[in-house]
Structures are given as structure tokens and as C-alpha cells.
Amino acid sequence: MLDLKYIRENPEAIRKALASRKDTGPLDDIIRLDGERREKLAELDELRHARKEASKVRQESGEGRALREKIKTLEETAKNLDEQVGALLLHMPNIPQPSVPVGAGEEDNVIVRAWGEPKQYPFTLLPHWQLGDKLDIIDFERGVKISGTRFYVLKGQGAKLQRALINFMLDLHTSEHGYREIYPPFMVKRECLVGSGNLPKFSDNLYRDAIDDFWFVPTAEVPLTNLHRDEIIPPGALPINYVAYTACFRREKMSAGKDTRGIKRGHQFDKVEMYKFTEPERSNEELEKMVANAEDVCQKLGLAYRVIALCTADLGFASTKSYDINVWAAGSGEWLEVSSCSNCGDFQARRANVRYRPSPEERPRYVHTLNGSGLALPRILIAVLENYQQADGSIAVPEALQPFMGTKVIKQQA
């Protein structure tokens, strides 16, 4: 959530930022209603002062009763206006940092660095959906039979490869990158999604248990944001680094015919998520560290990748600066986004009321929050299957995963 005082004092700067995002946002309505609210509050102050002066001389007349009624009515009006402004603020996106490339869409994102080269193969490559079928490790038909389109079943070594990737990434982030592992609930309260910025704007993309008003998490970012909701983090405790595995649930409304083959997009998928609570002046430094942590996963898996700075119009709703990491998938011949790392500034902290005390003597301030995939499945699974396929149709297991898999090759079972 943006600071209302900042909006009030910098309307044109925010208007320009919204335009760079290709977003309108309810800026004009916020400014108008906030102005009305402030006028009512000023009028309330005058009436309360008049009532106080009247009470000093012990006047209790029809005029005094009329003052009380007018004050009560104004208080209700001001409260209503305050609620309207608060609701509109939840629909305002974050403000891009000055260093973010200005652009109109994905085509204006900037490649900032690359690692590795797409490998050349002396045989005809297969996409993962054909590999999975031939090796009997991905079952699309039964996934559809059980749950419908955009669902699949991982079987045998396919399921084990998924589990190996999750365990490998969790171990790497906790043992070498300084994160503390969290296993959060996969269902959360409504206010948790408001705190992370998913509600109310993205309600159509979320799954919900309507009876108890529980919401399935679209990412571990949601419960991790709310771990310290309504708390003041003590001096010296920042940065706090968390990493969590969760299943993720999204409606994934896609264009007809887009990404219909394979497991690239689904309503349920797994992800290992990195999350940081930091001091404001260190948040961009911590963002670069987070991106490096995600890159380390790709490097240890031997996967060629690109780091991309997102332009203003491609930023997520809560982000003030973001990098994507795309890995090369040889079989389907495309770059797949496996991580998006974002600095959200104090946007989520204001919504979830997460503050820290810089020192025992200082007043609390809002923390900055950062999140990033570390990495996302199933796309990293796709990259391993397609880049490590061999001429005989088997899959060589990357060295980093062999201790978790207990084998060096995935091949068709007899």
C-alpha cells in the first residue's frame, strides 16, 4: 500500500509512475475523497472546540444538543470517507524505482547478463511431454481424469525428480545462502492475501473455500509476508531470510491454444520461495543477493540462463523493482521463467503492518520486503528433462541431484 501522505504531496509523480506501468489506478478518486475527508476532520475539530468552550460555562441548551448531533453525523461521514480511501488504496500498484527500465511491455525488458550457452545435440530433441510419456514418468490422461485440464500426475522417477529438486534447493538455500526454512500452511485467511497484495485486485485468480473463507496460497510469499504481521521486529534482527516449499494454486486463465502442451502451466504447481525482511536502505543490496542465490541453483544444475530486468509495464502489482531468470529448455526450444525476484519496498509492510525498531530509542519504521522463486517447478523440471535428454531417450541426472535421486540416469522401467 502506498503512503497516503506521499500520494497527497506527490500526485503528479504518481500519475507519471502509473502511466509508465500502463496502469490507471484510482488516483483521482483517492485525492478527491481524501480532500473531502480532511475537510470534514477540520470541521469536526472546530465543532469539538466549540462544544468544549460551551461546556466550560456549563451551558446545556438546544444549541449544545444540536452540536452533539452534528458532531456525531460528521464523525460517521469522516469514518465512511476514511474507509472508502482505504479500500481504494488497496487497488493502487507500487511505484517503480528510477533504475527500472521504462517500457510498454515484455518486449522492453532488458537482459542484464547471461550464463552458459544452449547445448547442441547430435540427435533429434524431444519436448518434455513426449519424454515424460515415453519414460512413463508424466501421466497427462490420468491427471485430466482426476482433476480436469491443466492437471497431471508425476510417476516413479518423475515424482522422485520433483522431490529431489525441492530438497536440493531447500538444502542449498539453508546451508549456503543463509535462509531459515519455514513450512507454512497452504491455506490462509483473507487478511493474509490483503497483506501480500493479492486481494482484492487478483481475487479472480485465486482458489477459495467459501464456507470458512480460507484461501489456497498462490505462492509461499503470502504466508511468509504474514509471519510478522502486526509485529515490531526488534533492533538488530534484520535482515530476516526465509525459504519455504509450498504447493501453489492459481486459476491460470490462459488464452486458447497457449501453452496447452505439457506441464508449463497448471492450476497446481510446486515452488521453493525465498523471502526477506530488510532495512529500507539495504533492500536493493539484498535483492541482488537474492537474484544471485537463484542463479546459483541454475548454475549448480548446469542450466543456461538469462537474468532480465523487468520494465515498468511488466512489473508485478506489489513490486518496485524486479528481475526474472529464464532458463533454456532445449526440447521445446524456448526460454522458461523459473524465478522472479522483487523488491516490494514498504508496500506489503504497510498492508500487513510489519515494522522494525532501528534502535531501542527510535520509533518503529516499516520494513522492506523481498520475494523470489528459488526456484519454481515444474519449469525447472522441464529444463532438466529437456536439457539432459540422451540419444536413447533416457535422462542423465545432473550431478547436484544424484545424491537425492540415488541414480545417475532416468530411463524407462522394464
C-alpha positions as CSV (number, residue, x, y, z in Angstrom):
1,M,0.0,0.0,0.0
2,L,1.3,3.5,-0.8
3,D,1.6,6.1,1.9
4,L,-1.4,8.4,1.7
5,K,0.7,11.4,2.7
6,Y,3.1,10.7,-0.2
7,I,0.2,10.5,-2.6
8,R,-1.3,13.7,-1.3
9,E,2.1,15.5,-1.7
10,N,3.2,14.0,-5.0
11,P,0.2,13.4,-7.2
12,E,1.9,14.2,-10.5
13,A,4.9,12.0,-9.8
14,I,2.5,9.1,-9.0
15,R,0.4,9.9,-12.1
16,K,3.6,9.6,-14.2
17,A,4.6,6.3,-12.5
18,L,1.1,4.9,-13.2
19,A,1.5,5.9,-16.8
20,S,4.8,4.1,-17.0
21,R,3.2,1.0,-15.7
22,K,0.3,1.3,-18.2
23,D,-2.0,1.3,-15.2
24,T,-4.6,3.9,-14.2
25,G,-5.2,3.2,-10.6
26,P,-7.9,5.1,-8.6
27,L,-5.6,8.1,-8.0
28,D,-8.1,10.8,-8.8
29,D,-10.8,9.2,-6.6
30,I,-8.3,8.9,-3.7
31,I,-7.2,12.5,-3.9
32,R,-10.9,13.7,-4.1
33,L,-12.1,11.6,-1.2
34,D,-9.1,12.3,0.9
35,G,-9.7,16.1,0.4
36,E,-13.3,15.7,1.5
37,R,-12.2,13.6,4.5
38,R,-9.7,16.3,5.6
39,E,-12.4,19.0,5.2
40,K,-14.7,17.0,7.4
41,L,-12.0,16.4,10.0
42,A,-11.2,20.1,10.1
43,E,-14.9,20.9,10.6
44,L,-15.0,18.3,13.3
45,D,-12.1,20.0,15.1
46,E,-13.9,23.3,15.1
47,L,-17.2,21.8,16.4
48,R,-15.4,19.9,19.1
49,H,-13.7,23.1,20.2
50,A,-17.0,25.0,20.2
51,R,-18.6,22.2,22.3
52,K,-15.6,22.3,24.7
53,E,-15.9,26.0,25.2
54,A,-19.7,25.7,25.7
55,S,-19.1,23.0,28.4
56,K,-16.8,25.4,30.3
57,V,-19.7,27.7,31.1
58,R,-22.0,24.7,31.8
59,Q,-24.3,25.6,29.0
60,E,-26.7,22.8,28.2
61,S,-29.1,24.1,25.7
62,G,-30.8,23.1,22.5
63,E,-27.7,24.6,20.8
64,G,-25.5,22.1,22.7
65,R,-27.6,19.1,21.8
66,A,-27.5,20.2,18.1
67,L,-23.7,20.4,18.3
68,R,-23.6,16.8,19.6
69,E,-25.8,15.6,16.8
70,K,-23.8,17.4,14.2
71,I,-20.5,16.1,15.6
72,K,-21.9,12.5,15.5
73,T,-23.1,12.9,11.9
74,L,-19.7,14.3,10.8
75,E,-17.8,11.5,12.6
76,E,-19.8,8.9,10.7
77,T,-19.2,10.8,7.4
78,A,-15.5,11.1,8.1
79,K,-15.3,7.4,9.0
80,N,-17.1,6.4,5.8
81,L,-14.8,8.5,3.7
82,D,-11.8,7.0,5.5
83,E,-13.0,3.5,4.7
84,Q,-13.5,4.5,1.0
85,V,-10.0,5.9,0.8
86,G,-8.6,2.8,2.5
87,A,-10.4,0.5,0.1
88,L,-9.1,2.4,-3.0
89,L,-5.5,2.4,-1.7
90,L,-5.6,-1.4,-1.9
91,H,-6.0,-1.1,-5.7
92,M,-3.0,1.2,-6.2
93,P,0.1,-0.5,-7.5
94,N,3.6,0.1,-6.2
95,I,5.8,2.9,-7.7
96,P,8.8,1.7,-9.9
97,Q,12.2,2.7,-8.8
98,P,14.1,5.2,-11.0
99,S,16.5,2.5,-12.1
100,V,13.7,0.3,-13.6
101,P,13.7,0.5,-17.4
102,V,10.7,2.4,-18.8
103,G,8.8,0.2,-21.2
104,A,5.3,-0.7,-22.6
105,G,5.5,-4.5,-22.1
106,E,7.6,-7.7,-22.1
107,E,9.4,-6.7,-25.3
108,D,11.0,-3.8,-23.4
109,N,12.6,-5.9,-20.6
110,V,16.4,-5.8,-20.6
111,I,18.8,-8.7,-20.5
112,V,21.4,-7.7,-17.9
113,R,23.6,-10.9,-18.0
114,A,23.6,-14.5,-19.2
115,W,25.3,-17.7,-18.0
116,G,26.1,-20.7,-20.2
117,E,25.2,-21.5,-23.8
118,P,22.4,-23.6,-25.0
119,K,23.8,-27.0,-25.7
120,Q,24.0,-28.5,-29.2
121,Y,22.7,-32.1,-29.6
122,P,23.6,-34.7,-32.3
123,F,20.1,-36.2,-32.3
124,T,16.5,-35.0,-32.6
125,L,15.3,-33.5,-29.4
126,L,12.0,-34.2,-27.8
127,P,9.9,-31.9,-25.7
128,H,9.2,-32.9,-22.1
129,W,5.7,-34.1,-22.8
130,Q,7.0,-36.7,-25.2
131,L,9.9,-37.6,-22.9
132,G,7.5,-37.9,-19.9
133,D,5.2,-40.2,-21.9
134,K,7.9,-42.4,-23.3
135,L,9.6,-42.8,-19.9
136,D,6.2,-43.2,-18.2
137,I,7.0,-40.5,-15.6
138,I,4.3,-38.0,-16.5
139,D,0.7,-39.1,-16.9
140,F,-1.5,-36.4,-18.6
141,E,-4.6,-38.5,-19.2
142,R,-4.9,-39.6,-15.6
143,G,-4.3,-36.1,-14.4
144,V,-7.2,-34.9,-16.5
145,K,-9.3,-37.8,-15.4
146,I,-8.8,-37.0,-11.7
147,S,-9.0,-33.2,-11.8
148,G,-9.5,-31.9,-15.3
149,T,-7.4,-29.9,-17.7
150,R,-4.2,-28.3,-16.6
151,F,-3.5,-31.2,-14.2
152,Y,-1.1,-34.1,-14.5
153,V,0.4,-36.9,-12.5
154,L,4.1,-37.4,-11.9
155,K,5.0,-41.1,-11.6
156,G,8.0,-43.1,-10.4
157,Q,11.3,-41.3,-11.3
158,G,9.3,-38.2,-12.4
159,A,7.9,-37.8,-8.9
160,K,11.3,-38.5,-7.4
161,L,12.9,-35.9,-9.6
162,Q,10.4,-33.3,-8.5
163,R,11.1,-34.2,-4.8
164,A,14.9,-34.2,-5.4
165,L,14.8,-30.7,-6.9
166,I,12.8,-29.4,-3.9
167,N,15.1,-31.0,-1.4
168,F,18.2,-29.8,-3.3
169,M,17.0,-26.2,-3.4
170,L,15.9,-26.1,0.2
171,D,19.3,-27.6,1.4
172,L,21.2,-25.2,-0.8
173,H,19.4,-22.1,0.4
174,T,19.6,-23.1,4.1
175,S,23.1,-24.4,4.2
176,E,24.9,-22.0,1.8
177,H,22.7,-18.9,1.3
178,G,21.7,-18.1,4.9
179,Y,17.9,-18.7,4.8
180,R,15.8,-20.3,7.5
181,E,13.4,-23.0,6.4
182,I,9.7,-22.5,7.0
183,Y,6.9,-25.0,6.4
184,P,3.8,-22.8,6.3
185,P,0.1,-23.6,5.9
186,F,-1.1,-23.9,2.3
187,M,-4.4,-22.2,3.2
188,V,-4.6,-18.7,4.7
189,K,-7.0,-16.2,6.0
190,R,-8.3,-13.4,3.7
191,E,-6.3,-10.7,5.5
192,C,-3.1,-12.5,4.6
193,L,-3.8,-12.1,0.9
194,V,-4.7,-8.5,1.5
195,G,-1.3,-8.1,3.3
196,S,0.7,-9.6,0.4
197,G,-1.2,-7.6,-2.2
198,N,-3.2,-10.4,-3.8
199,L,-6.5,-9.2,-2.6
200,P,-8.7,-7.5,-3.6
201,K,-7.1,-7.0,-7.0
202,F,-6.5,-10.6,-8.0
203,S,-9.4,-12.4,-6.4
204,D,-10.3,-14.0,-9.8
205,N,-7.0,-15.9,-9.9
206,L,-7.3,-17.5,-6.5
207,Y,-9.0,-20.6,-5.2
208,R,-11.1,-20.3,-2.0
209,D,-13.0,-22.4,0.5
210,A,-16.1,-20.2,0.6
211,I,-17.6,-21.8,3.8
212,D,-14.7,-21.0,6.1
213,D,-13.2,-18.2,3.9
214,F,-9.8,-19.9,3.7
215,W,-7.8,-19.2,0.6
216,F,-5.3,-21.6,-1.1
217,V,-1.9,-19.9,-1.4
218,P,-0.8,-18.8,-4.9
219,T,2.7,-18.8,-3.6
220,A,4.6,-19.1,-0.3
221,E,5.1,-15.4,-0.5
222,V,1.6,-15.0,1.0
223,P,2.2,-16.8,4.4
224,L,5.8,-15.6,4.6
225,T,4.7,-12.0,4.3
226,N,2.3,-12.5,7.2
227,L,4.6,-14.3,9.6
228,H,5.4,-11.0,11.2
229,R,2.1,-9.3,10.5
230,D,1.2,-6.7,13.2
231,E,4.6,-7.1,14.8
232,I,7.5,-4.8,15.6
233,I,10.8,-6.5,14.8
234,P,13.4,-5.7,17.5
235,P,16.7,-3.8,16.9
236,G,19.4,-5.8,15.2
237,A,17.2,-8.6,13.9
238,L,17.2,-7.6,10.3
239,P,17.7,-8.9,7.7
240,I,15.5,-12.0,8.2
241,N,15.8,-14.5,5.4
242,Y,13.2,-17.3,5.0
243,V,12.8,-20.1,2.5
244,A,9.7,-22.2,2.1
245,Y,8.4,-25.0,-0.1
246,T,4.6,-25.0,-0.9
247,A,2.3,-26.2,-3.4
248,C,0.8,-23.2,-5.3
249,F,-2.8,-22.9,-6.6
250,R,-3.8,-20.5,-9.3
251,R,-6.6,-20.3,-11.9
252,E,-4.1,-19.5,-14.6
253,K,-6.6,-18.0,-17.1
254,M,-4.8,-18.5,-20.4
255,S,-5.5,-17.7,-24.0
256,A,-7.0,-20.5,-26.0
257,G,-4.2,-22.6,-27.5
258,K,-1.5,-21.0,-25.5
259,D,0.9,-23.4,-23.6
260,T,-1.6,-26.2,-23.9
261,R,1.1,-28.9,-24.2
262,G,3.0,-30.3,-21.3
263,I,3.3,-29.1,-17.7
264,K,4.5,-25.5,-18.2
265,R,1.2,-24.0,-16.9
266,G,-1.1,-25.6,-14.4
267,H,-3.6,-24.8,-11.7
268,Q,-1.4,-26.6,-9.1
269,F,2.4,-26.5,-9.0
270,D,5.3,-26.6,-6.6
271,K,7.7,-23.8,-5.7
272,V,10.6,-23.1,-3.4
273,E,10.3,-19.4,-2.3
274,M,12.9,-17.1,-0.9
275,Y,11.7,-14.2,1.3
276,K,13.4,-11.3,3.1
277,F,12.5,-8.7,5.6
278,T,15.2,-5.9,5.4
279,E,16.0,-2.4,6.5
280,P,15.0,0.1,3.7
281,E,18.5,1.3,2.9
282,R,19.7,-2.3,2.3
283,S,16.8,-3.7,0.3
284,N,18.3,-3.2,-3.2
285,E,21.5,-4.8,-2.0
286,E,19.5,-7.7,-0.6
287,L,17.6,-8.0,-3.9
288,E,20.9,-8.5,-5.8
289,K,21.9,-11.2,-3.2
290,M,18.5,-12.9,-3.7
291,V,19.0,-13.0,-7.5
292,A,22.5,-14.4,-7.1
293,N,21.0,-17.1,-4.8
294,A,18.5,-18.1,-7.6
295,E,21.3,-18.0,-10.2
296,D,23.4,-20.4,-8.0
297,V,20.6,-23.0,-8.3
298,C,20.7,-22.8,-12.1
299,Q,24.5,-22.9,-12.2
300,K,24.7,-26.0,-9.9
301,L,22.2,-27.7,-12.2
302,G,24.2,-26.7,-15.3
303,L,21.4,-24.8,-16.9
304,A,22.0,-21.9,-19.3
305,Y,20.0,-18.9,-18.2
306,R,19.5,-15.1,-18.6
307,V,18.8,-12.5,-16.0
308,I,16.3,-9.9,-17.1
309,A,15.4,-6.6,-15.6
310,L,11.7,-6.0,-15.9
311,C,10.5,-2.8,-17.4
312,T,7.9,-0.6,-15.7
313,A,4.9,-2.0,-17.5
314,D,5.9,-5.6,-16.8
315,L,6.4,-5.2,-13.0
316,G,4.1,-7.1,-10.6
317,F,1.5,-5.2,-8.7
318,A,3.5,-5.0,-5.4
319,S,7.0,-4.7,-6.9
320,T,9.1,-1.6,-7.1
321,K,11.9,-3.5,-8.9
322,S,12.1,-7.0,-10.3
323,Y,14.4,-9.4,-12.1
324,D,13.4,-12.6,-13.9
325,I,15.6,-15.6,-14.5
326,N,14.8,-17.6,-17.7
327,V,16.4,-21.0,-18.4
328,W,16.8,-22.6,-21.8
329,A,14.6,-25.6,-22.5
330,A,16.2,-27.4,-25.4
331,G,13.4,-29.8,-26.3
332,S,10.6,-27.2,-26.6
333,G,13.1,-24.6,-27.9
334,E,12.2,-21.7,-25.5
335,W,13.3,-19.7,-22.5
336,L,11.3,-20.5,-19.4
337,E,10.8,-18.2,-16.5
338,V,11.9,-20.1,-13.4
339,S,12.3,-17.2,-11.0
340,S,11.1,-13.7,-10.4
341,C,12.8,-11.7,-7.7
342,S,11.2,-8.5,-6.5
343,N,11.8,-5.7,-4.1
344,C,8.4,-4.6,-2.8
345,G,9.7,-1.7,-0.6
346,D,7.4,-1.0,2.2
347,F,4.3,-1.7,0.1
348,Q,3.5,-5.1,1.7
349,A,4.7,-4.0,5.1
350,R,2.2,-1.2,5.2
351,R,-0.6,-3.6,4.3
352,A,0.4,-6.2,6.8
353,N,1.7,-3.7,9.4
354,V,5.2,-5.1,9.7
355,R,7.6,-2.7,11.3
356,Y,11.0,-2.7,12.9
357,R,12.7,-0.6,15.5
358,P,16.1,0.6,14.2
359,S,17.4,1.1,17.8
360,P,15.8,1.0,21.3
361,E,15.4,4.7,21.3
362,E,13.9,5.2,17.8
363,R,10.3,4.9,16.7
364,P,9.3,1.9,14.6
365,R,9.6,2.1,10.8
366,Y,8.1,-0.1,8.1
367,V,10.4,-2.8,6.9
368,H,11.1,-3.6,3.2
369,T,10.1,-7.0,1.9
370,L,11.5,-9.0,-0.9
371,N,10.5,-12.2,-2.5
372,G,11.8,-14.5,-5.2
373,S,11.4,-18.0,-6.6
374,G,14.2,-20.2,-5.6
375,L,13.2,-21.9,-8.0
376,A,9.7,-22.7,-9.5
377,L,8.6,-26.1,-10.5
378,P,7.5,-27.5,-12.9
379,R,9.6,-25.3,-15.3
380,I,12.9,-26.3,-13.7
381,L,11.8,-29.9,-14.0
382,I,11.1,-29.3,-17.7
383,A,14.6,-27.7,-18.1
384,V,16.3,-30.7,-16.5
385,L,14.3,-33.3,-18.6
386,E,14.8,-31.5,-21.9
387,N,18.5,-30.4,-21.5
388,Y,19.7,-33.7,-20.0
389,Q,18.0,-36.0,-22.5
390,Q,20.2,-38.5,-24.3
391,A,20.0,-40.2,-27.7
392,D,18.5,-43.4,-26.3
393,G,15.6,-41.4,-24.7
394,S,16.9,-41.6,-21.2
395,I,17.6,-38.6,-18.9
396,A,21.1,-38.0,-17.4
397,V,20.6,-36.8,-13.8
398,P,22.5,-33.6,-13.0
399,E,25.4,-34.3,-10.6
400,A,23.9,-32.0,-8.0
401,L,20.7,-34.1,-7.9
402,Q,22.3,-37.5,-7.9
403,P,22.6,-37.8,-4.0
404,F,18.8,-37.0,-3.9
405,M,17.9,-39.3,-6.7
406,G,20.2,-42.3,-5.9
407,T,20.8,-42.8,-9.6
408,K,22.7,-41.2,-12.5
409,V,20.1,-41.8,-15.1
410,I,16.3,-41.9,-15.6
411,K,15.3,-44.5,-18.0
412,Q,12.2,-46.5,-19.0
413,Q,11.4,-49.1,-16.4
414,A,11.1,-52.7,-17.6
